[in-house]
Amino acid sequence: MLHAYPSMERVAEIRDAHDSRVLFSCVGPAGDVVCTGAGDENLKFWRVWDMTAESVSKKKKIVGSVGEDVGGGRINSTKEGILSIR
């Protein structure tokens, strides 16, 4: 789950993000990408705030992994890129 600070309001939920627990996460300098690193030895990049005109009015959405769109728009979509860190 991703939360806004300081309100701690849930912004997005990324399901099945990794095969192991997430050990690290950070937000990209532009603020549009979240990077996660886990015990499964993968770095994944998530475009959580990739917004289109259709989805600007939506606030929250649960998304699946590998860019699965769970209904309308592209807010909180999760186009991922995977880089092995072995």
N, C-alpha and C positions, 0 to 999 in steps of 0.2 A: 504494500500500500504506500501511496505517496501522500504526504500531508503538507498543507500550507503552514508556514510559520509567521507569526506567533499564534494564530488562531487554532492551529492543529486540525483544521477542517480537512476532511479527506478529499483529495483532488482526483485520484485515480487508483485503480487496483489492477495490477498486472498479474494475471493468473499463469501458473506453470512457467514462471520466468526462467528457472534453472533446474537442473537435476539434483542439485545440492543446495545447502543454505547459502544465502547471500552474505558475503563477508565485507564488501565495500560498495559504496555508491557515491556518485557525485553528479552535479548538474553542470552542463557545458557552459562556457563563457557567454554564449548568446541566450542562455536560459531556455532553450527549446528541446534539449536532449538530456536524458538521464543515462548514465553509464553505470552498469552493475558488474561486479566481479564476484564469483562464487567458488565454492569448493570443487565444482565440476570442471575447473580450469578453463572457464570461458569468460570473456568480456562481452557484454551485450549492450548495445546502444539502442535506446528507446525514444522515439519521437512522440513524447507524451502530449505536448502542446501544439501539435500540427493541426491548425484550425483552418476551416473553410467558411465561406459565408453561410452555408447551410447549417453549420454546427455552432456558430458563434453564440447563439442563445442557450445552448445546452451547457450545463455546469459540470455534471458528473456522468460517468459511464464506466461500466466494468468491461474490460477488454481481455481478450485471450492473447496467448503468445503468438509469435510469428505473424503479426499483422492481422489477426482475425478480427473482422469488424463485427461487433455485436449489435448492430442496428444503427442506421442513419448517420450521416456525417463522418467526419474524420477526427473530431475532438478526442483526445486521449488515445489515438491509434498507436499501435506499437510495431511500427516497421523496425525490425531489429537487424543489426549487423553483428556477426559473431567473429571473434578473433581469439584463437587459442593462445594461452599464456603458459604453455608447458615449458 
